[in-house]
Amino acid sequence: MVTFEQFTGHCESVLARIKKACIDCGRDPSAVRLLPVTKTHPVDAALYAHRFGLRAVGENRVQEAIAKRPLAPADLRWELIGHLQSNKAKSALQVFDVIQSVDSAELAARLGRIAQELNLKRDIYIQVNSGNDPAKFGCELSEAPAILEVALAQPALRVVGLMAVPPLADGNTAAERTFNELRLCRDALESRFKIKLPELSMGMSGDLEIAIKAGSTCVRVGSSLYGARETV
Ligand SMILES: *Cc1c(COP(=O)(O)O)cnc(C)c1O
């Protein structure tokens, strides 16, 4: 793990990258938030983020968030960015403020029903496999409207936008295509359903500039802030 001083330096350089990427494409830097990804790291990673002034962290496993969250300040928000199995829907709703990885109509319905039973309101993103990568989670582009329709019918859920993870090895072209497809999907859903889906969660340590150019509003950054992860 990095020290807090190292983390501060890394944060400042990532924020500078975000700012430059925004300026380069004529966007307002305040329209892109940095979500630090603390998965596999000790709880100190989340404490650093909070101490630096960031308001949320991203985790990809329910169990890991359950272990860490009680050790962190209560006003730090926790967002799920990894695949959610439906049998963990209840725990996920209890430990996460935001679920970015809703990828089926069944999961959306289940989350909506359980959130209502628990009297919770949750922001969600629909995760779309807009890079068409068989190795990635996320719904097919063609399934997004049906999932959105189910999610919009859940009073306990608020759909704020879409999330995507690009194919790993294909380099910048695939990332660019994945991000542009996600934005086009969002635009199509907005006009079809006559709603606003303001958030596009896309971009990580290696491709945040490409994502910002394509319209990202949330970059999820792990290794550029905390260094390489131990094996998961
Ligand atoms: C791990 C992870 C990230 C962060 O990736 P880095 O390359 O370390 O910045 C972002 N998004 C998701 C969904 C992840 O699982």
The ligand as an SDF file (V2000), in Angstrom:
LIG
                    3D

 15 15  0  0  0  0  0  0  0  0999 V2000
  -10.7700   -2.5470  -10.8130 C   0  0  0  0  0  0  0  0  0  0  0  0
  -11.7550   -1.7500  -11.5630 C   0  0  0  0  0  0  0  0  0  0  0  0
  -11.4700   -0.4230  -11.9520 C   0  0  0  0  0  0  0  0  0  0  0  0
  -10.1570    0.2700  -11.6710 C   0  0  0  0  0  0  0  0  0  0  0  0
   -9.1870   -0.1620  -12.5890 O   0  0  0  0  0  0  0  0  0  0  0  0
   -7.7200    0.4870  -12.6350 P   0  0  0  0  0  0  0  0  0  0  0  0
   -7.2040    0.0610  -13.9510 O   0  0  0  0  0  0  0  0  0  0  0  0
   -6.9650   -0.0760  -11.4860 O   0  0  0  0  0  0  0  0  0  0  0  0
   -7.8600    1.9550  -12.5340 O   0  0  0  0  0  0  0  0  0  0  0  0
  -12.4640    0.2700  -12.6230 C   0  0  0  0  0  0  0  0  0  0  0  0
  -13.6630   -0.2950  -12.9050 N   0  0  0  0  0  0  0  0  0  0  0  0
  -13.9660   -1.5610  -12.5550 C   0  0  0  0  0  0  0  0  0  0  0  0
  -15.3060   -2.1100  -12.9030 C   0  0  0  0  0  0  0  0  0  0  0  0
  -13.0280   -2.3300  -11.8770 C   0  0  0  0  0  0  0  0  0  0  0  0
  -13.3430   -3.5870  -11.5520 O   0  0  0  0  0  0  0  0  0  0  0  0
  1  2  1  0
  2  3  1  0
  2 14  2  0
  3  4  1  0
  3 10  2  0
  4  5  1  0
  5  6  1  0
  6  7  2  0
  6  8  1  0
  6  9  1  0
 10 11  1  0
 11 12  2  0
 12 13  1  0
 12 14  1  0
 14 15  1  0
M  END
$$$$
